């Protein structure tokens, strides 16, 4: 037996949303239980217990319901019904802090921020416009004179 499956009262709330006009409600309940099990445990889809159905079938149904917008509809209905206690809260990854050693660089975030700021404030190299080379005869003769070797007499 799997812990945490939906009670009959919970299923009565979800049933109108997930049961089509011509379908097997027990199959949909088992699929919804499988989706809830994966989201509750954080396990990969392939680790879904066999009692909750084939993992690929449950996953494909989850994707179909996601594309159709069923989850938004369910959450709106659940919030509007008052069935969920006010103490229920959601945790997402933005509020979970990692260990300071998980940051990677030695010295932590402060040193990385300072280094990034130093790079951003560094003077940018912009080449000066090159002057047009003049083709004066005198400058080319001068160049030839300086490159000639002195002759020994």
C-alpha positions as CSV (number, residue, x, y, z in Angstrom):
1,X,0.0,0.0,0.0
2,X,1.3,3.4,-0.9
3,X,1.1,6.2,1.7
4,X,-0.5,9.5,0.9
5,X,-3.0,8.5,-1.7
6,X,-6.1,10.7,-2.1
7,X,-9.0,10.2,0.2
8,X,-12.5,9.8,-1.2
9,X,-13.4,13.4,-0.2
10,X,-10.3,14.7,-2.1
11,X,-11.2,12.6,-5.1
12,X,-14.8,14.0,-5.1
13,X,-13.3,17.5,-5.5
14,X,-10.9,16.6,-8.3
15,X,-13.1,14.1,-10.2
16,X,-15.2,16.6,-12.2
17,X,-11.9,18.2,-13.5
18,X,-10.1,15.1,-14.7
19,X,-12.9,12.6,-15.7
20,X,-14.1,12.9,-19.3
21,X,-17.7,12.2,-20.2
22,X,-16.7,8.7,-21.5
23,X,-13.8,7.4,-19.4
24,X,-13.0,5.2,-16.4
25,X,-12.9,7.3,-13.2
26,X,-10.8,4.7,-11.4
27,X,-8.1,5.0,-14.1
28,X,-8.1,8.8,-13.8
29,X,-7.9,8.6,-10.0
30,X,-4.9,6.3,-10.2
31,X,-3.2,8.6,-12.7
32,X,-3.8,11.7,-10.6
33,X,-2.5,9.8,-7.5
34,X,0.6,8.9,-9.6
35,X,1.2,12.5,-10.5
36,X,0.7,13.7,-7.0
37,X,3.1,11.0,-5.8
38,X,5.8,12.1,-8.1
39,X,5.4,15.8,-7.3
40,X,5.2,15.0,-3.5
41,X,8.3,12.8,-3.4
42,X,10.4,14.5,-6.1
43,X,11.2,11.1,-7.5
44,X,11.8,10.6,-11.3
45,X,8.9,9.4,-13.3
46,X,10.5,6.1,-13.9
47,X,10.4,5.4,-10.2
48,X,6.6,5.6,-10.0
49,X,5.3,2.5,-8.2
50,X,3.6,0.0,-10.4
51,X,0.4,0.2,-8.4
52,X,-0.1,3.8,-9.7
53,X,0.2,2.8,-13.4
54,X,2.9,2.7,-16.0
55,X,5.2,5.6,-15.6
56,X,5.1,6.7,-19.2
57,X,1.3,6.7,-19.4
58,X,1.1,8.8,-16.2
59,X,3.7,11.2,-17.5
60,X,2.0,11.5,-20.9
61,X,-1.3,12.3,-19.2
62,X,0.4,14.8,-17.0
63,X,1.8,16.5,-20.1
64,X,-1.6,16.5,-21.8
65,X,-3.2,18.1,-18.7
66,X,-0.4,20.6,-18.5
67,X,-0.8,21.7,-22.1
68,X,-4.6,22.0,-21.7
69,X,-4.2,24.3,-18.6
70,X,-5.9,21.9,-16.2
71,X,-3.4,22.7,-13.4
72,X,-4.2,26.4,-13.4
73,X,-7.9,25.6,-13.4
74,X,-7.5,23.2,-10.5
75,X,-5.4,25.6,-8.4
76,X,-7.9,28.4,-9.0
77,X,-10.8,26.2,-8.0
78,X,-8.9,24.9,-5.0
79,X,-8.0,28.4,-3.8
80,X,-11.6,29.6,-4.4
81,X,-13.2,26.7,-2.5
82,X,-11.5,27.3,0.8
83,X,-10.8,23.6,1.1
84,X,-7.1,24.2,1.5
85,X,-6.1,25.4,5.0
86,X,-4.7,28.9,5.2
87,X,-1.5,27.4,6.7
88,X,-0.6,25.5,3.5
89,X,2.3,27.3,1.8
90,X,4.3,26.6,-1.3
91,X,8.1,26.4,-1.4
92,X,10.0,27.0,-4.6
93,X,13.7,26.9,-5.3
94,X,14.1,30.7,-4.9
95,X,13.7,30.5,-1.2
96,X,15.9,27.5,-0.6
97,X,19.5,28.5,0.3
98,X,22.4,26.3,-0.7
99,X,25.4,25.7,1.6
100,X,28.1,28.3,1.3
101,X,30.5,25.8,-0.2
102,X,28.0,25.1,-3.0
103,X,28.8,28.5,-4.5
104,X,31.9,27.1,-6.1
105,X,34.5,29.9,-5.9
106,X,36.7,30.4,-3.0
107,X,35.7,33.4,-0.9
108,X,32.1,33.3,-1.8
109,X,29.8,35.7,-3.5
110,X,31.4,38.9,-2.3
111,X,34.6,38.3,-4.1
112,X,32.9,37.3,-7.3
113,X,30.7,40.4,-7.3
114,X,33.7,42.6,-6.7
115,X,35.6,40.9,-9.5
116,X,32.7,41.2,-11.9
117,X,32.4,44.9,-11.0
118,X,36.1,45.5,-11.6
119,X,35.9,43.9,-15.0
120,X,32.9,46.0,-15.9
121,X,34.6,49.2,-14.8
122,X,37.8,48.5,-16.6
123,X,38.7,50.9,-19.3
124,X,37.7,49.7,-22.7
125,X,40.3,49.6,-25.5
126,X,39.2,51.6,-28.5
127,X,41.8,52.1,-31.2
128,X,42.5,55.6,-32.3
129,X,41.6,56.3,-35.9
130,X,44.6,55.7,-38.1
131,X,46.0,58.7,-39.9
132,X,46.1,58.3,-43.7
133,X,49.6,57.5,-44.8
134,X,50.8,60.1,-47.2
135,X,52.7,59.0,-50.2
136,X,55.1,61.8,-50.3
137,X,58.2,61.3,-52.3
138,X,60.4,62.8,-49.7
139,X,59.2,60.4,-47.0
140,X,59.7,57.4,-49.1
141,X,63.2,58.5,-50.1
142,X,64.1,59.2,-46.5
143,X,63.0,55.7,-45.6
144,X,65.2,54.2,-48.3
145,X,68.2,56.3,-47.1
146,X,67.9,55.1,-43.6
147,X,67.7,51.4,-44.6
148,X,70.8,51.5,-46.8
149,X,74.1,50.3,-45.4
150,X,77.0,52.6,-45.3
151,X,79.6,51.6,-47.8
152,X,83.2,51.3,-46.7
153,X,85.7,53.2,-48.8
